[in-house]
Amino acid sequence: MYTILLMAIILILIVVATVITKKVPFNFVLLIVPIVCALILGHSVEETSTFVVEQLSSMMQSAGFMLLFAFLYFQMLTEAGVFDTIVTAVTTKLGHKMNVIVIMILTTLIGGFSILTGNFTPAYLITFPILVPLYKRFDFDREAAFIIAQTAMSALCFIPWGIGMAYTASSAGLDANELAAASMPWGLCFIPAIILQWIYFGLQHKKRVGTFQAVAEVETAEEKKEENPNLRPKLFWVNLIIFVIALVALGVFGIAPYFVFIVATVVTAMLNYPKNFGEIFAKVGPMYLNILIMLIAINVYQAVFNNTGMVGAISDALMQFCPEFLLRYIHIILLLLCVVIIYVIPFQIFNALYPIFISIGAGFGIPAVAVIAPFVCNLSLATSSTPTNSSTYTGCALTETEVQHFCKKAVPIQTVTNAVVVLTAVIFGVLQL
């Protein structure tokens, strides 16, 4: 067990060093080093390849195909001018009232609505194509916008059909609906944190740009048409109806995202680009390939981490070396540190710890659902602020930001956000110490 623990620590340290130094490509380290660690631990090439392939197969089914068609679909909507039309309409309606404050509020509202899909990746795919044109027009920091969006989405992660809820409830052995009910007050505790983010990023924007108003000229429709021959203004309402149907299918009926995006992509392509679809694919292909490579690397890392006993070794070490007087609050302590921890360690480590937390809590008379409920929403602040999670790459690709730079900015801000949420929960009695 100590050998496995040592190897887990070595693997984590290598990943941390790679993130900090940037001397070696990150995806190369995630692909090669975990496999070497598995072989050193005595796992055969056949055994290692088996659990890696199983992990990759699961990833492609759950995310790989969905991303491909989702990227294609939203690229077509962008090319057709659907989102530009919506943004222009909103801007015109609001007139002089449109400013950076309104944009931050829109980011929160649209992000919160989009997470009804139950997954951060499709939520980003819905939110950012709509709003990125506004960010550019007002020169609003897109990394700040990403942080605001993921915070709003995290606040609503208590929805019973969400993937995060499914993972958490399953790992903890709890009923998803019961856990969702207990987690809802934690979602409400995000409100002060969201407002504080608006204030902070608003002040940062005013300091950097000097105004809350637009700073870029708005292109005319004729100029856009000249630059983009793929605009389809006559099909706006048809495309919008298909878009709304897709959202309803995802958020209300819970249809598998990959199936929804496949159907939406095929229908939209046939209506808008029956003869030049290849042009659209050419724009999406390189971005998808880059994300797919990183997805593969991340999942190789997770496969080795989860199948070689590393998760169990870390959990056992925690139980062995943690002072007894800290055990009562161990779940809260790790909750406060989760953003920093998950920056380098897959979130599955927390899944492995839930049974331990429940057992410790039971000794102090704390119900299992009360122990686990804080993690449902708060942990989501961490899972999109780490280079070891695929959704981060999706969000950065859509906001046109660099992953490592974004994560270094997001981690301290979301750590503070997490602390504000916990403090709010203490003040209002949601968390009883």
C-alpha positions in Angstrom: 0.0 0.0 0.0 2.9 2.4 0.8 4.4 1.7 -2.6 1.1 2.7 -4.3 0.9 5.8 -2.1 4.4 6.8 -2.9 3.8 6.3 -6.6 0.6 8.3 -6.4 2.5 11.2 -4.7 5.2 11.0 -7.4 2.6 11.1 -10.1 0.9 14.1 -8.6 4.2 15.9 -8.1 5.1 15.4 -11.7 1.8 16.7 -12.9 2.2 19.7 -10.5 5.7 20.4 -11.8 4.5 20.2 -15.4 1.7 22.7 -14.8 4.1 25.1 -13.0 7.2 24.9 -15.2 5.6 24.3 -18.7 8.8 22.6 -19.8 7.1 19.6 -21.1 3.8 19.4 -23.0 1.0 18.7 -20.5 -0.8 16.2 -22.6 2.4 14.3 -23.2 2.9 13.9 -19.4 -0.7 12.8 -18.8 -0.4 10.2 -21.6 3.0 8.7 -20.8 3.8 9.1 -17.1 0.7 7.4 -15.7 1.3 4.3 -17.9 4.9 4.1 -16.7 3.7 4.4 -13.1 1.2 1.5 -13.7 3.9 -0.7 -15.1 6.3 0.1 -12.2 3.5 -1.0 -9.8 3.4 -4.4 -11.4 0.4 -4.1 -13.8 1.1 -5.9 -17.0 0.9 -4.1 -20.4 -2.3 -6.1 -21.2 -3.9 -5.2 -17.9 -2.9 -1.5 -18.2 -4.1 -1.3 -21.8 -7.4 -2.9 -20.8 -8.5 -0.4 -18.2 -7.1 2.5 -20.3 -9.1 1.4 -23.3 -12.3 0.9 -21.1 -11.8 4.5 -19.8 -11.4 5.9 -23.3 -14.4 4.0 -24.6 -16.5 5.4 -21.8 -15.2 8.9 -22.5 -16.0 8.7 -26.2 -19.5 7.5 -25.5 -20.2 10.2 -22.9 -18.3 13.2 -24.2 -16.3 12.5 -27.4 -19.1 12.1 -29.9 -21.2 14.7 -28.2 -18.5 17.3 -28.4 -17.9 16.7 -32.1 -21.5 17.2 -33.1 -22.1 20.0 -30.5 -19.1 21.9 -31.9 -20.4 21.4 -35.5 -23.9 22.4 -34.4 -23.0 25.6 -32.7 -20.5 26.6 -35.4 -23.3 26.4 -37.9 -25.5 28.6 -35.7 -22.7 31.0 -35.4 -22.0 31.0 -39.1 -25.7 31.4 -39.9 -25.8 34.5 -37.7 -28.3 33.2 -35.1 -26.4 34.4 -32.1 -25.3 37.7 -33.6 -29.0 38.4 -34.4 -30.0 37.6 -30.8 -27.2 39.8 -29.4 -28.1 42.6 -31.7 -31.7 42.4 -30.7 -30.9 42.4 -27.0 -28.5 45.3 -27.4 -31.0 47.3 -29.4 -33.8 46.6 -26.9 -31.7 47.6 -24.0 -30.1 50.5 -25.8 -28.1 52.8 -23.5 -28.9 50.4 -20.6 -26.6 47.8 -22.1 -23.3 47.8 -20.2 -20.8 45.4 -18.6 -22.9 45.0 -15.5 -25.8 43.9 -17.6 -23.5 41.5 -19.5 -22.4 39.9 -16.2 -26.0 39.4 -15.2 -26.8 37.9 -18.6 -23.9 35.6 -18.2 -25.2 34.4 -14.9 -28.8 34.0 -16.1 -27.9 32.2 -19.4 -25.3 30.0 -17.6 -27.8 29.1 -15.0 -30.4 28.2 -17.6 -27.9 26.2 -19.6 -26.8 23.9 -16.8 -30.3 22.5 -16.9 -28.8 20.2 -19.5 -27.1 18.5 -16.5 -23.6 18.8 -17.8 -21.0 21.6 -17.9 -19.8 20.8 -21.4 -23.1 21.3 -23.2 -23.9 24.3 -20.9 -20.7 26.0 -22.1 -21.6 25.1 -25.7 -24.9 26.9 -25.2 -23.8 29.9 -23.2 -20.6 31.2 -24.8 -21.5 31.3 -28.5 -24.4 33.6 -27.5 -22.3 35.9 -25.3 -18.8 36.0 -26.7 -19.7 38.6 -29.3 -20.9 40.9 -26.5 -17.7 40.3 -24.5 -15.7 41.4 -27.5 -17.9 44.4 -28.2 -17.4 45.7 -24.6 -13.8 44.4 -24.2 -14.9 42.4 -21.2 -12.4 39.9 -19.8 -13.5 36.5 -21.2 -11.7 34.6 -18.4 -13.8 36.6 -15.9 -16.9 35.8 -17.9 -15.9 32.1 -17.8 -15.6 32.3 -14.0 -19.0 34.0 -13.6 -20.7 31.4 -15.9 -19.2 28.4 -14.0 -20.2 29.9 -10.7 -23.8 30.3 -11.8 -23.8 26.8 -13.1 -22.3 25.4 -9.9 -25.1 27.1 -7.9 -27.7 24.9 -9.7 -25.8 21.6 -9.6 -28.4 20.3 -7.1 -30.7 19.3 -10.0 -31.4 15.6 -9.6 -30.7 14.7 -13.2 -27.2 16.3 -13.4 -24.2 14.2 -14.0 -22.4 15.6 -11.0 -25.4 14.7 -8.8 -25.4 11.2 -10.3 -21.7 10.7 -9.5 -22.0 12.1 -6.0 -25.2 10.2 -5.0 -23.8 6.9 -6.4 -20.4 7.3 -4.7 -22.0 8.2 -1.4 -24.8 5.5 -1.6 -27.5 8.1 -1.3 -30.8 8.8 -3.1 -30.3 11.5 -5.7 -33.7 13.2 -5.0 -33.0 13.3 -1.3 -29.5 14.6 -1.8 -30.8 17.3 -4.3 -33.3 18.5 -1.7 -30.5 18.8 0.9 -28.2 20.6 -1.6 -30.7 23.2 -2.7 -30.0 25.5 0.3 -26.3 25.4 -0.6 -27.2 26.6 -4.1 -29.0 29.6 -2.6 -25.8 30.3 -0.6 -24.1 31.2 -3.9 -26.1 34.4 -4.3 -23.8 36.6 -2.2 -20.7 35.1 -3.9 -22.2 35.8 -7.3 -22.9 39.4 -6.4 -19.4 39.9 -5.0 -17.9 38.5 -8.3 -20.0 41.0 -10.2 -18.6 43.8 -8.1 -15.0 42.5 -8.3 -14.9 41.9 -12.0 -16.8 45.2 -12.6 -14.2 47.2 -10.7 -11.4 45.3 -12.5 -13.0 46.1 -15.9 -13.5 49.8 -15.0 -9.9 50.0 -13.9 -8.6 48.4 -17.1 -11.0 49.8 -19.8 -12.2 53.0 -18.1 -15.9 52.6 -19.0 -18.8 50.1 -18.7 -20.0 51.0 -22.2 -19.1 49.4 -25.5 -15.6 50.2 -26.9 -15.8 48.4 -30.2 -17.7 49.5 -33.3 -20.8 47.5 -34.2 -20.6 46.0 -37.7 -23.4 46.6 -40.0 -25.4 43.7 -41.5 -23.9 44.4 -44.9 -20.3 44.3 -43.5 -21.0 41.0 -41.8 -22.6 39.6 -44.9 -19.5 40.6 -46.9 -17.2 39.0 -44.4 -19.4 35.9 -43.9 -21.2 34.6 -46.9 -22.5 31.8 -44.7 -25.1 34.0 -43.0 -28.6 32.7 -43.3 -30.9 35.6 -42.1 -34.0 34.1 -43.8 -33.6 30.9 -41.8 -33.2 32.7 -38.4 -36.6 31.6 -37.0 -36.3 28.0 -38.2 -32.8 27.8 -36.7 -34.0 29.3 -33.4 -37.0 26.9 -33.2 -34.6 23.9 -33.7 -32.3 25.4 -31.0 -35.2 25.8 -28.5 -36.4 22.2 -29.2 -32.8 21.0 -28.6 -32.7 22.9 -25.2 -36.1 21.4 -24.2 -34.9 17.9 -25.2 -31.8 18.4 -23.0 -33.2 20.2 -20.0 -36.8 19.0 -19.7 -36.9 15.5 -21.2 -33.3 14.6 -20.3 -32.5 13.1 -23.7 -28.9 12.1 -24.1 -26.9 15.1 -25.3 -25.0 13.3 -28.0 -28.2 12.1 -29.6 -29.8 15.6 -29.4 -26.7 17.2 -31.0 -26.5 14.6 -33.7 -30.1 15.2 -34.8 -29.8 19.0 -34.5 -26.6 18.9 -36.5 -28.0 16.8 -39.3 -31.2 18.8 -39.6 -29.4 22.2 -39.4 -26.8 21.2 -42.0 -29.4 20.0 -44.4 -31.4 23.3 -44.1 -28.5 25.7 -44.1 -25.5 24.2 -45.7 -26.5 21.2 -47.9 -23.7 22.0 -50.4 -20.9 23.5 -48.4 -21.0 21.7 -45.1 -17.3 20.8 -45.5 -16.4 24.5 -45.0 -18.0 24.4 -41.6 -16.3 21.2 -40.6 -13.0 22.6 -41.6 -13.4 25.4 -39.1 -14.3 23.0 -36.3 -12.0 20.1 -37.0 -8.7 21.5 -35.6 -10.3 22.7 -32.4 -12.1 19.4 -31.9 -8.9 17.4 -32.6 -6.9 19.5 -30.0 -9.6 18.9 -27.4 -9.9 15.2 -28.2 -6.1 14.7 -27.7 -6.3 16.4 -24.3 -9.4 14.4 -23.5 -7.5 11.2 -24.2 -4.6 12.3 -22.1 -6.8 13.2 -19.1 -8.6 9.9 -19.3 -5.4 7.9 -19.4 -4.4 9.7 -16.2 -7.7 9.1 -14.6 -7.7 5.4 -15.7 -4.4 4.7 -14.0 -5.2 6.8 -10.9 -8.5 5.0 -10.4 -7.5 1.4 -11.3 -4.1 1.0 -9.6 -5.3 1.6 -6.0 -3.9 5.2 -5.9 -7.3 6.6 -4.8 -7.6 4.0 -2.0 -4.0 4.6 -0.9 -4.6 8.3 -0.5 -7.8 7.7 1.4 -6.2 5.3 3.8 -3.3 7.7 4.4 -5.7 10.5 5.2 -7.4 8.3 7.8 -4.1 7.2 9.3 -2.4 10.5 9.6 -5.2 13.0 10.3 -5.3 14.0 14.0 -8.5 12.8 15.7 -9.6 16.3 16.8 -9.8 17.3 13.1 -11.9 14.3 12.0 -15.3 15.9 12.9 -14.6 18.7 10.5 -12.5 16.8 7.9 -15.2 17.0 5.2 -15.5 20.8 5.7 -11.8 21.3 5.7 -11.4 19.4 2.5 -14.4 21.2 1.1 -12.7 24.6 1.7 -9.5 23.2 0.0 -11.3 21.4 -2.9 -10.5 24.0 -5.6 -6.8 23.8 -4.9 -6.8 20.0 -4.5 -8.7 19.3 -7.7 -6.4 21.6 -9.6 -3.9 18.7 -9.6 -5.9 15.6 -8.5 -9.0 14.2 -10.3 -12.3 14.9 -8.5 -12.8 11.2 -8.2 -10.6 11.3 -5.1 -13.6 13.0 -3.3 -15.9 10.3 -4.5 -13.7 7.8 -2.9 -13.7 9.7 0.4 -17.5 10.1 0.7 -18.0 6.8 2.5 -15.2 7.8 4.9 -16.8 11.2 5.6 -20.2 9.5 6.2 -18.7 7.0 8.6 -16.9 9.8 10.5 -20.0 12.0 10.5 -22.1 9.1 11.9 -19.8 8.9 14.9 -20.7 12.6 15.7 -24.4 12.2 15.0 -24.3 14.0 11.6 -26.7 12.5 9.0 -25.0 11.2 5.8 -27.0 13.5 3.5 -25.9 16.5 5.6 -22.2 15.5 5.2 -22.4 15.1 1.5 -24.8 17.9 0.5 -22.1 20.7 0.6 -20.0 18.9 -2.0 -22.7 18.8 -4.7 -22.5 22.5 -5.7 -19.3 23.6 -4.2 -17.2 20.9 -5.8 -18.3 22.1 -9.2 -16.4 25.3 -8.6 -13.3 23.1 -8.7 -14.0 20.8 -11.6 -14.0 23.5 -14.2 -11.0 25.3 -12.8 -8.5 22.5 -13.4 -6.5 21.4 -16.5 -7.3 17.8 -15.6 -11.0 18.2 -16.6 -12.3 18.1 -20.1 -15.0 20.8 -19.6 -12.3 23.3 -18.9 -10.8 22.9 -22.3 -14.3 23.2 -23.9 -15.0 26.5 -22.0 -11.6 27.9 -22.9 -11.9 26.9 -26.6 -15.3 28.7 -26.8 -14.1 31.8 -24.9 -10.8 31.8 -26.9 -8.7 31.7 -23.8 -5.6 29.7 -22.8 -6.3 26.8 -20.4 -3.3 27.1 -18.1 -3.5 30.9 -17.8 -7.3 30.6 -17.1 -6.8 28.0 -14.4 -4.2 30.0 -12.6 -6.6 32.9 -12.5 -9.7 30.9 -11.7 -8.2 28.8 -8.8 -7.7 31.6 -6.3 -10.9 33.4 -7.2 -13.0 30.2 -6.9 -11.2 29.3 -3.7 -12.5 32.6 -2.2 -15.9 32.1 -3.8 -16.1 28.6 -2.2 -15.2 30.1 1.2 -17.8 32.8 0.8 -20.5 30.2 0.1 -19.4 28.1 3.1 -19.4 31.3 5.3 -22.9 32.2 4.0 -24.1 28.6 4.9 -22.8 29.0 8.4 -24.4 32.4 8.9 -27.8 31.2 7.7 -27.7 27.9 9.5 -27.4 25.8 6.4 -24.1 24.4 7.8 -24.3 23.6 11.5 -20.9 23.4 13.2 
